[in-house]
Every structure is written in structure tokens, then in C-alpha cells.
Amino acid sequence: MDGCGCGAGRQRQRGIPTVFECAAPLGLIDEDFQDPLARTLTTLHFKERSKIPAEDGGADEWGFSISAPLPAKFILGHIHPAVVSDPLLHGGDFYSPTTTCGWCSPHSQTS
């Protein structure tokens, strides 16, 4: 049994967790996310330059969607994190046994 009875344990054995670094053009970001993105980036910018202590959570716990396929030229690179937050483990982490793929080196090197 995998703990939740939903096959999640079996799914964790497939694939490699991957995070892509992308330079998404603002025009591809859905309009509903453009204002929150701008506000968050502006707030982070000024907090970094002030003496306001950083808050836990928030900025790195959100995302946005794009409305069209992202052309390959906007994909800058990728990483395979060793630890991934797993909501099916009720706040626990998944420790990935694999942190590289066939494209990692030298293919994903950015200059």
C-alpha cells in the first residue's frame, strides 16, 4: 500500500521531478495573472532594498499560467530538485532518487 491508497507511491517511481527556468513573454501570461505578478515583483524588489524582514512563504508559493504553448527559445534551462513538497504526504516531502536526466549536461548548460 502507498499510504493514501491511490497509487501515488507507484506514480512517484515514474519520471523525474523537473523544474523549467523560462523567460515567458508578458503577452503570453494570462491577463488575470499579470497584475498579481507585477504587484508581487514590485513588492519583492522594494523589500529587498529596504530593511523590512522577509516573510515566510508567499512569493515562492504561487504561479501563473500562460495561454499558448511556450516556444523553445524561451526555455532557459531546467533542474531536477532532490526534495519536492508532496501534498499527498500531508505536508511531507518526496525525496527523488534521480536528479539528472539525459539532457542535463552538456545540453542544458546556459551561457
Secondary structure per residue as TSV (DSSP state, phi and psi in degrees):
chain	resnum	aa	ss	phi	psi
A	1	M	-	360.0	149.0
A	2	D	-	-103.4	13.6
A	3	G	S	98.0	-44.4
A	4	C	S	-108.2	-6.7
A	5	G	S	70.5	18.1
A	6	C	S	-118.9	14.7
A	7	G	S	80.3	6.3
A	8	A	H	-62.5	-37.6
A	9	G	H	-60.4	-40.8
A	10	R	H	-66.6	-39.7
A	11	Q	H	-66.8	-32.2
A	12	R	H	-65.6	-18.9
A	13	Q	T	-87.0	-0.6
A	14	R	S	-109.0	134.7
A	15	G	S	75.2	-178.4
A	16	I	-	-128.6	126.8
A	17	P	-	-56.8	131.8
A	18	T	-	-135.7	136.2
A	19	V	E	-120.1	124.6
A	20	F	E	-96.1	137.1
A	21	E	E	-96.3	117.7
A	22	C	E	-128.4	153.0
A	23	A	-	-112.5	76.3
A	24	A	-	-73.7	124.1
A	25	P	-	-62.3	140.5
A	26	L	G	-53.9	-35.1
A	27	G	G	-64.0	-21.1
A	28	L	G	-88.7	-14.8
A	29	I	B	-78.5	128.2
A	30	D	-	-52.5	139.2
A	31	E	H	-55.1	-35.3
A	32	D	H	-62.5	-20.8
A	33	F	H	-102.3	-12.5
A	34	Q	H	-64.8	-47.1
A	35	D	H	-65.0	-48.0
A	36	P	H	-60.9	-36.2
A	37	L	H	-63.8	-47.5
A	38	A	H	-62.0	-42.9
A	39	R	H	-63.5	-44.0
A	40	T	H	-64.5	-45.9
A	41	L	H	-64.5	-40.3
A	42	T	H	-64.2	-45.4
A	43	T	H	-60.4	-47.0
A	44	L	H	-61.5	-40.7
A	45	H	H	-57.7	-50.1
A	46	F	H	-73.1	-32.1
A	47	K	H	-66.2	-38.2
A	48	E	H	-65.6	-28.2
A	49	R	T	-96.3	2.0
A	50	S	S	-114.0	-173.4
A	51	K	S	-101.7	15.9
A	52	I	-	-75.2	123.6
A	53	P	-	-64.2	144.7
A	54	A	-	-67.0	143.6
A	55	E	-	-90.0	151.6
A	56	D	S	-75.4	138.0
A	57	G	S	74.0	-173.3
A	58	G	S	96.5	-92.4
A	59	A	G	-60.8	-36.2
A	60	D	G	-94.6	11.7
A	61	E	G	-114.2	27.3
A	62	W	-	-141.4	169.7
A	63	G	-	-151.2	-172.8
A	64	F	-	-146.9	165.7
A	65	S	-	-117.0	157.1
A	66	I	B	-114.5	152.2
A	67	S	S	-94.7	-0.2
A	68	A	S	-144.0	162.1
A	69	P	-	-58.3	139.7
A	70	L	-	-86.1	117.0
A	71	P	-	-59.1	146.1
A	72	A	G	-55.0	-31.1
A	73	K	G	-64.4	-16.8
A	74	F	G	-93.9	-2.8
A	75	I	E	-92.1	112.5
A	76	L	E	-87.5	-28.2
A	77	G	E	172.7	-172.1
A	78	H	E	-155.0	160.6
A	79	I	E	-136.5	163.1
A	80	H	-	-123.3	97.7
A	81	P	-	-64.8	143.7
A	82	A	S	-76.8	-28.0
A	83	V	E	-127.2	129.8
A	84	V	E	-129.8	132.1
A	85	S	E	-62.8	131.8
A	86	D	E	-121.5	104.1
A	87	P	G	-62.9	-23.2
A	88	L	G	-75.7	-13.4
A	89	L	G	-96.0	15.3
A	90	H	T	53.4	57.8
A	91	G	S	92.8	-1.9
A	92	G	E	-85.6	175.5
A	93	D	E	-113.4	150.3
A	94	F	E	-101.8	128.1
A	95	Y	E	-101.3	108.8
A	96	S	-	-76.6	130.2
A	97	P	S	-76.4	-11.8
A	98	T	-	-122.8	125.9
A	99	T	-	-124.8	16.2
A	100	T	-	-142.2	162.7
A	101	C	-	-141.1	179.5
A	102	G	T	-63.8	-16.9
A	103	W	T	-98.8	-5.3
A	104	C	T	-62.3	-54.0
A	105	S	T	-138.3	127.7
A	106	P	T	-94.8	1.6
A	107	H	T	-60.0	-41.0
A	108	S	T	-92.9	10.5
A	109	Q	-	-67.7	129.5
A	110	T	-	-106.5	147.2
A	111	S	-	-115.2	360.0
